Amino acid sequence: MKVVLNIIKFILALILTVCIIAFIIVNVASSTILSKEFVLQKLDETNYYANTYTAVENDFENYIYQSGLDEEVLKDIVSPEKIENDTKIIINNIYDGTEEQIDITEIETNLKNNIEESLDEKLSATQEKMVDEFINKITEQYQETITNTNYENTIHDILTKGNGFIEKIKQFSLIGMIVSAILILILSFRKIITGFMFVMSSIIASGAFYIITNIVINTKVKIQNITILNDAISISLREILTSILNTLTNTGILLTVIGVIALIIFAIISSYNQGKNRKEEQTEE
């Protein structure tokens, strides 16, 4: 009977461990990658807007060499403020489903005015057509560089469904933690300290999982070498991934420390009680 009870408690402790791991993961996901405020904060911290402005200028220069126009025509056609505003439009579309469009009229007007001033003459029909094509390329490149995408609505729908799914996992894992911990303690009612030691072992195992995961990821994946689309996005993405990983790792360390300390305390109490019981038995004899 004792062996069966220990097996049941071990299974419950395993369920408790899985529930703790799941609960922490979904909470970290909710407060990081699924949080618009977190993403905007990381964009600010990594100078995303300034880096994107540099990337936009570099991309524009690639087209100016092909067009034969003077570089001055690109001067002040876009500002860091516009890039920040347009980026926030994209973020809002993704997280809030606002469906707001990026206005490229300002860029088109500024660029056309600069070209006309540079040529210092009325444009012919042929030149007008070439200018329009050049402006279209510039505006298309701008939208591509700041990652304006036609899939913002789709991403928003996925995030919405993801948030709903995560809320369910959060509820189930919380219920699982409470129920499994209570059942372990109930099954250990004659040796309640042993029950608490089972619970602490689950907490230690959960913490160890995150610590080991961090080691494996840092060994197998070089986050600082991740590159996607352009430098501005790559830098911000690395910071977001690093922040998430650090949060999980710190949580793992905290759980492990708390679990080990509590386990030691309960082990000392258990040892003390056993010693006390032996003395009482010897006295009775």
Secondary structure, DSSP 8 states (H G I E B T S, - for coil): -HHHHHHHHHHHHHHHHHHHHHHHHHHHHHHTTT-HHHHHHHHHHTTHHHHHHHHHHHHHHHHHHHHT--GGGGTTSS-HHHHHHHHHHHHHHHHH--------HHHHHHHHHHHHHHHTS---HHHHHHHHHHHHHHHHHHHHHTT--TTHHHHHHHHHHHHHHHHHHHHHHHHHHHHHHHHHHHHTGGGHHHHHHHHHHHHHHHHHHHHHHHHHHHHH--GGG---SSHHHHHHHHHHHHHHHHHHHHHHHHHHHHHHHHHHHHHHHHHHHHHHHHHHHHHH-
